[in-house]
């Protein structure tokens, strides 16, 4: 099973453009990332620039509307994520507990949907979706 | 947390911690079998204690402390027994003490090298293949005996016996807890890679039983190979094996239809291939190229898999390059199976007649006598050449040889199709 561990740092919703974690913090995280890698469970990870450098696209009345960050209404925003492959939800939780988190941080553990989780008709519809994914080279 | 929750948490912690625990203990007590027993004792202690006390903040340290306490008891007991038997008390007492000291030191060190030693020991050639597999999955994969038994469709007692016997064999043979050097290292590493690929293939090809794929085994093999790639980062073949597995695993979802029937590579819906695993596989392959050594068998097989992974449609496959890679593979790791695959690639690159000529050359090959893929390949080529009656007979022959129920159905269906077209 694959899980995404979503890092939600409180305060990041207001962080200035270009805000980067300090060297000590990076070092701690690198050590943790290494432990995931050494255990053979890490599939992917990324950190995200603060929302002040991003935009939100909403669809009022079904039409796209672009709003520049930071987003006044946002209480929780993502700071980054890991994708891990493990045997059970408990194992994913165990890895999440080992994140060197600080007081203001939350790690949300969510299972990735796999094709096999869907009934046949949804699988057929979803296979069109993954065509798009292939096309984008993602 | 309910007791059941705690139990599941312990299982998860065990999976994460047990390889490091066993490796650290093995360094200290110099006996892999004993180290594994001690780790199991620590697990039992955790199962007894944690449902009452809750999971400790540092479960790894807790387990190591419990295992060490048990080890010290055991060593004192042995020293006492030695003295009782009138053996040289002083010497064995000293040895006991130094092991105790080592035990106290053993905690939270970098156990990377120990883990590698553990892999090399579990895959020691003194053990039969199935014992290597069982020990590796149990000691480094953190699988229970029951999980191993389920994965390989054998009774739990069989696996338990294999493990007990394997530990005894290692102790009796005095297999040192070490990573050998030089040529022996290469030979032993090859044995580790072989074991991991065997586990992967048992999951991927499911040589027996009803299911076409047993994904759990593929995931275990991949996980262990990724671990090995971190422990032996300068061995191109390790990354070659990782690349091969990542790319093959990327096709898992596309390899079986809705009712579990197998779908062959050219017919697979490539949009279902897992792009993340392909990307990881290609990255691992690039790592081997950066190491710059002449490609070994796993690197070459991964390169072949990468040719398929890079083709957006089956028609875009670079079959000439694949045929050339099989030539190269035959040069360093000759086998009739490689020649058979080469025949397929040549058939695609240069026409079915040329492919069939190569496949027919293999018909007197004794090692392929019971191998269902030889008639299956011939059947496919014969069908392409319009020799449908012969194709049908060859498909039927292939169906009679396979052990996998799903594959048999597919081959029989193709036999019928070839025959029907004939009567048209």
Interface residues (C-beta under 8 A of the other chain):
Chain A: X37 X38 X39 X40 X41 X42 X43 X44 X83 X85 X86 X87 X88 X90 X91 X93 X94 X95 X114 X115 X116 X120 X123 X127 X128 X130 X131 X133 X134 X137 X138
Chain B: X8 X9 X11 X12 X13 X15 X16 X112 X216 X219 X222 X223 X224 X225 X226 X227 X230 X231 X253 X258 X269 X270 X271 X272 X273 X275 X276 X280 X312
